[in-house]
Structures are given as structure tokens and as C-alpha cells.
Amino acid sequence: MYDENNIFAKILNSEIQCDKVYEDKDVLFFNDINPVSKIHVLGIPKVKCVNFSDFVKKTNKESVFNFFTKVEMVINLLGISENGYRIITNSGKDGGQEVPHFHIHILGGEKIGPKIR
């Protein structure tokens, strides 16, 4: 069940500010407040969805395609396409998900080791 009081819901409702990288009517990308790499951007769809599976189930193919097209666009905007980057999404307690709203992490700007802690 979606928690309307999670931090990303509050960001989407403009209750909490964020350092925006890109926003349109469907998505929001912003800098992580606790970055684990030189570039650490979070991307969230503006859909009430808990995790990746919930996002896919609650939307259609066009919405999923649109979200990941915007991920690609932000990667290019950040200038990390050529040297490389990492995309991560966590799902559930065992997957390390801390905020119950589907989101992706875009990491880059430096060499990233085999495991991010």
C-alpha cells in the first residue's frame, strides 16, 4: 500500500524542497541529499507506486517507456553517458529500499566500485 506521507510524496506535493535536475508533468529528477558518488540523482515518476513492480502494474507501456526515456535524457544532461554510470533501484526491505515510492538512482561522475554501500 502506498504511503502518502513518504518523503518523495512530500517532495512531489511541494511540502519539501529538493535540488531539481529535471521535471515535467510525468517525472522528477533531483540530487540526492546523501550522495554516494560525485553525481547521484534520484528519478521518480509522478505516480503513486511503491516499487518497480507496482509502477509497471499501475501504468501502461507508454508510461514505463516515457520514464526510462527521461532517465536517458537526464544521463545525457548530466554529461555522464560517455564515461559511464550506474542505474539502481531497490525494492522491499531485503532489496534495501528506504523510501516506499518507486525511484531510481543514477550514479556517475567518477569510477564506481563493484558495490555501493
N, C-alpha and C positions, 0 to 999 in steps of 0.2 A: 504494500500500500504506500502511496506517495505521501511524504511528509511535507505539508505546505509551509512548515517553519524551518526547513533546511536552509543553510546559508546561500545556496545557489538560487533557491526560490526567492529569498530576500533580495539578492542582487538583481534578479530579473524584475522584481517589483519595485526597484529603486529605493529599497529600505536600507541597503548597504551599498556603499560606493565601491567601485573597482577601477583598476587601471586598464581601460579598454584598448584592445588592439584592433578589433573589427566588430561591427554589429550591423545586422539588418533585421528584417521582420521575423526571420526564422532562427537565427543563431546569434550567439555572443561569444567572443574570444577575448580573454583578458589575461594579464600577467599574474602568475601565482604569487601569493604573498610570502610563501616559504619555498623559493626555488631550489631545485636540486641540481640545476645546471645553469650555465650562463644565460640561456634562453629557456624559459619554462612558461608556456602559455597553456591555459585551460580553454577548452572549447565545449560549449553546451548548446543543445538545441532548446528552443523555447517551447518545449512540450513537457508536460508533467509525466516524466518517466523515471523510474528508479535506476535502471541499468541498461546495458546494451540490448538484452533480450526484450525488455519492456519497451524500449524505443522502437525496435523492429516490429513488435506486435501491435503497438498503438498507432503506428504511422503506415504510410504506403511506400512503395519502392521509390517514388519520386522524392519523398522527404528524406529517405536514407541516402539516396544518391546526392541530393542537394547538400546535405550536411557534409558528406565526405568530399564533395567538390569544393565546398568552402574551406575545409581543412587544407586541401591542396593549395587553394588561393592564399591562405594565411601563411603556409610554409614558404611560398614564393615571396610574399610580402615581407616576411622576416629575413629573407635572403639566406636561408639555410638549405635550400634544395640541392645545390651543387656539392657541398661538403658532407651532407648527411644529417640525419635527425632520427629521433625515435618517437613513435606514437604508442601511448599506453592507455588502456582503460582497465579499471579494476571493477570487479563485480562481486558483491557479497563480502561477508566477514572474512572468509578464507582467502579471498582474492585481494584483500587489503583496501576495499572500498571504505572511505571515511565519510563521504557525503552521499546521501541517498538520492542523487539526481544524476542520470547518465552524463558522463563527461569524459573527454579525452585530454591527455597531457601531450603536448608537443615539446620535446626536449631537443636542444641543439646549441650551436654556437661554440662548441668545444668537443673534444673527444670524450665520448661517454663510455664508461667501463661496461663490463659484461652484466653487472647487476646494480641497479639503483636501490638504495636503502631508504 
